[in-house]
Each structure stands twice: as C-alpha cells, then as structure tokens.
Amino acid sequence: MDRGKIVAIITGVFSILLAVAYLILVQILDFRGEMKPAPITQVETLSVVATFDGLKDAQIESKIYIINQ
C-alpha cells in the first residue's frame, strides 16, 4: 500500500471514532432529562444614587442614616 492511502485510512478511522464518541456523549447528556432554567434570585436589589454637594461630614452621615432607614 501507498503511504498516502494508509494515512487516509487512519484518518478516516479516527474521524469515525470521533463522530461515534460525539454521538455517545450527546446521548448521555440528553438522557439526563429536560433542561431547566437557572433559578432567579429572590433577593431584592436596592439601588441608591445620592449626591452631596457642599455638605459637611456630619450632614452627609445624617443623610445616609436617613436613607438607610
């Protein structure tokens, strides 16, 4: 046999084995059942945008305290 034919046969066998392994993997993953969506968190997110122009530290702290309550 010619070297090119041997390489072609080996490549073909490898390709077929790879395809069969892929099909087996897909069947195993499909066997696990229906895909369910990821759970949505029940934690409430709170977004606050605050600007403090010209206020002193004590005034800023009191404003933050009022917002957090």
C-alpha positions as CSV (number, residue, x, y, z in Angstrom):
1,M,0.0,0.0,0.0
2,D,1.0,3.6,-0.6
3,R,1.8,5.7,2.4
4,G,-0.9,8.2,1.4
5,K,-3.6,5.5,1.4
6,I,-2.5,4.4,4.9
7,V,-2.7,7.9,6.2
8,A,-6.2,8.3,4.6
9,I,-7.4,5.1,6.2
10,I,-6.1,6.0,9.6
11,T,-7.6,9.5,9.3
12,G,-10.9,8.0,8.3
13,V,-11.0,5.6,11.2
14,F,-10.1,8.3,13.6
15,S,-12.8,10.5,12.2
16,I,-15.4,7.8,12.5
17,L,-14.3,7.0,16.1
18,L,-14.5,10.7,17.0
19,A,-18.0,11.0,15.4
20,V,-19.3,7.9,17.3
21,A,-17.8,9.3,20.6
22,Y,-19.5,12.6,20.0
23,L,-22.9,10.9,19.4
24,I,-22.5,8.8,22.6
25,L,-21.7,12.0,24.5
26,V,-24.7,13.8,23.2
27,Q,-26.9,10.8,24.0
28,I,-25.6,10.7,27.6
29,L,-26.2,14.4,28.1
30,D,-29.6,14.2,26.5
31,F,-30.5,11.2,28.8
32,R,-30.2,13.5,31.9
33,G,-33.6,15.0,31.2
34,E,-35.2,18.3,30.4
35,M,-33.1,21.4,30.8
36,K,-34.5,23.7,33.5
37,P,-33.7,27.4,33.5
38,A,-31.4,28.8,36.2
39,P,-33.2,29.9,39.3
40,I,-33.9,33.6,39.7
41,T,-32.7,35.0,42.9
42,Q,-35.3,36.2,45.4
43,V,-33.0,38.8,46.9
44,E,-34.2,42.3,46.3
45,T,-31.6,44.7,44.9
46,L,-31.6,48.2,46.1
47,S,-30.0,51.0,44.0
48,V,-29.4,54.4,45.6
49,V,-27.9,57.4,43.8
50,A,-27.1,60.2,46.2
51,T,-25.1,63.4,45.6
52,F,-23.7,65.5,48.5
53,D,-22.8,68.9,47.2
54,G,-21.3,71.4,49.7
55,L,-22.3,69.3,52.8
56,K,-20.0,68.7,55.8
57,D,-19.2,65.2,57.0
58,A,-21.8,65.3,59.8
59,Q,-24.5,66.3,57.4
60,I,-23.6,63.6,55.0
61,E,-23.6,61.0,57.7
62,S,-27.1,62.1,58.9
63,K,-28.4,62.0,55.3
64,I,-27.0,58.4,54.8
65,Y,-28.6,57.4,58.1
66,I,-32.0,58.7,56.9
67,I,-31.7,56.9,53.6
68,N,-30.8,53.5,55.2
69,Q,-33.9,53.6,57.5
